[in-house]
């Protein structure tokens, strides 16, 4: 999912003055999920042409259909205006931002260990599953920053990504962490 919480969905729709139906249409077209499109049209009666025209006028999509008398949903193309708002189009830059932010060295049980130890598998996973989703990448970066400030980075980067530690950190961010003692707070 490209937006992670109901609040993010509502913020996006309000910011862009877009109805949920308009968003759904753009999302389906961008993902080329035509079976879902046809199912929605079949079971819900289709999309309101005035809403589609509004999206076209505001530059969120282009109608590639030369016959303006009829409009086929699969003749639309989503523009960069929609894509760049939701997706990171340069996954390498997003991954590099994460890589540079991760600690070079970590301390676990008084031992110094390498922090940045990502394999090709880890880089590929991050670029495909996290970096493409702007909201998720931003959340991961916020969690990493929080973890660094609170001495919560206790494993190498590869394991941190594979075990999705950002989810645990996100839960900690919702609680009062000051009452917990981290083993990394102790000096050996």
Helices and strands as residue ranges (DSSP letters): H 6-15, H 20-31, H 34-44, H 49-57, E 61-63, G 73-75, E 76-78, H 80-86, H 91-101, E 105-108, E 111-114, H 120-125, I 126-130, H 134-149, H 157-162, H 165-173, G 177-179, G 183-185
